[in-house]
């Protein structure tokens, strides 16, 4: 599991480097440099709450991307919905040790609303399961 986590962090680092290089190359007067905006990140572990859904990230109009690493032994369902998620209502399902990269390059357009998560207990998710969530966003 540590190897998978290290690989996910290396992938995240490469994506961040690529994004920063792209932003530096955007030139003077662009949104990135002309308005004083900077790229910020928020990294947080989100723990499983029994069979209850958890909020992975809140809505953020300045979002540039979200990376979710399933650091558990079971599957994690993710809904691009801030109000509900069920075993029948979700957007993505990632296996144990997998990482979801939700960004403009991958999807072309970016959802700015909240993400909900729910571990699939039938897939072997432990009581102490957690997701490592990184959000990348514009900040002043």
C-alpha positions in Angstrom: 0.0 0.0 0.0 2.9 2.4 0.7 4.2 1.9 -2.8 0.9 2.9 -4.2 0.7 6.0 -2.0 4.3 7.0 -3.0 3.3 6.5 -6.7 0.2 8.6 -6.2 2.2 11.4 -4.6 4.8 11.2 -7.4 2.0 11.5 -10.0 0.5 14.4 -8.0 3.9 16.2 -8.0 4.3 15.7 -11.7 0.8 17.1 -12.4 1.5 20.1 -10.1 4.8 20.8 -11.8 3.1 20.7 -15.2 0.4 23.0 -14.0 2.9 25.5 -12.5 5.0 25.4 -15.7 1.9 26.1 -17.7 0.9 29.0 -15.4 4.4 30.5 -15.6 4.3 30.3 -19.4 1.0 32.2 -19.6 2.8 35.5 -19.8 2.2 39.0 -18.2 -1.3 40.3 -18.0 -2.8 36.8 -17.8 -5.2 35.9 -15.0 -2.5 34.0 -13.2 0.0 36.9 -13.0 -1.9 40.1 -13.9 -4.5 39.9 -11.1 -2.1 38.8 -8.4 -3.8 35.4 -8.1 -1.7 32.4 -6.9 -2.3 28.7 -6.8 -3.2 27.3 -3.4 -3.6 23.8 -2.2 -5.5 22.1 0.6 -4.5 18.6 1.6 -6.7 16.7 4.1 -7.4 13.2 5.2 -11.1 12.3 5.2 -12.0 9.5 7.5 -14.8 6.9 7.0 -17.8 7.6 9.2 -19.3 4.2 9.5 -21.9 3.7 6.7 -22.6 7.5 6.5 -21.5 9.6 3.6 -18.7 12.1 4.1 -17.9 15.4 2.5 -14.7 15.2 0.5 -14.5 18.9 -0.6 -16.8 21.8 -0.4 -17.9 23.9 -3.4 -15.2 26.2 -4.7 -15.6 28.6 -7.6 -11.8 29.0 -7.8 -11.1 25.3 -8.2 -8.4 24.1 -10.6 -8.5 20.4 -9.7 -9.2 17.8 -7.0 -7.1 14.6 -6.4 -8.6 11.8 -4.3 -6.5 8.9 -3.2 -8.4 6.0 -1.7 -6.1 4.9 1.2 -8.2 1.9 2.2 -8.7 -1.7 1.5 -12.2 -1.2 0.0 -13.8 0.7 -2.8 -14.7 4.4 -2.5 -17.7 5.9 -4.3 -17.5 9.6 -5.1 -20.5 11.7 -6.1 -20.2 15.1 -7.8 -23.1 16.2 -5.6 -23.0 18.1 -2.4 -26.3 16.6 -1.0 -26.4 12.9 -1.6 -24.6 9.7 -2.4 -25.8 6.2 -2.2 -24.7 2.8 -3.5 -26.9 3.5 -6.6 -26.2 7.3 -6.9 -22.5 8.1 -7.5 -20.2 9.4 -10.2 -17.0 7.5 -9.7 -15.9 4.4 -7.9 -12.2 3.9 -7.2 -10.6 0.7 -5.9 -8.4 0.4 -2.9 -5.1 2.3 -3.5 -6.4 4.1 -6.6 -6.3 7.8 -7.3 -8.8 10.0 -9.1 -7.3 13.0 -10.8 -10.2 15.5 -11.5 -8.8 18.4 -13.5 -9.3 20.3 -16.7 -6.9 18.2 -18.7 -8.7 15.0 -17.8 -12.3 16.2 -18.2 -12.2 19.4 -20.3 -14.5 21.3 -17.9 -14.4 21.4 -14.2 -17.2 20.8 -11.7 -16.9 23.5 -8.9 -19.5 22.0 -6.5 -19.0 19.7 -3.5 -17.9 16.1 -3.6 -19.4 13.4 -1.4 -17.8 10.1 -0.6 -19.0 6.7 0.7 -17.0 3.5 1.2 -18.5 0.3 -0.1 -18.6 -1.9 3.1 -19.2 -5.0 1.0 -15.8 -4.5 -0.8 -13.8 -4.8 2.4 -13.5 -1.2 3.5 -12.1 -1.1 7.1 -13.5 1.0 9.9 -10.5 3.2 9.8 -10.5 3.8 6.0 -9.6 7.2 4.8 -9.3 9.2 1.6 -6.4 11.7 1.0 -7.9 14.7 -0.7 -6.0 17.5 -2.4 -7.8 20.5 -3.8 -5.9 22.9 -6.1 -7.4 26.4 -6.4 -6.9 30.1 -7.2 -6.1 32.2 -4.2 -5.2 35.9 -3.8 
